[in-house]
């Protein structure tokens, strides 16, 4: 699976969606990622463990944005739906 490492440009969250924008280290390219969106690949009423994971992702992204720390986003080859969020030290 592809991954991108960079700084968080924004985090947008609503009751049925979550998005983030990452500015790639080295290139400055910006990528928009879907954390979740009820219109695509997310059940209308996801299990509680899914909501906890989504909340953890938002917490990591907010922390990274506030502290200027890089994150690594892992996603499928054919989609911008996030598979994994990692907070990096530098």
Buried (B, 14 or more C-beta within 10 A) or exposed (E): EEEBBBBBEEBEBEEEBBBBBBBBBEEEEEBEBBBBBBEEEBEEEBEEEEEEBBEEBBEBBBEBBEEEBBBBBEBEEEEBBBEEBEBEEE
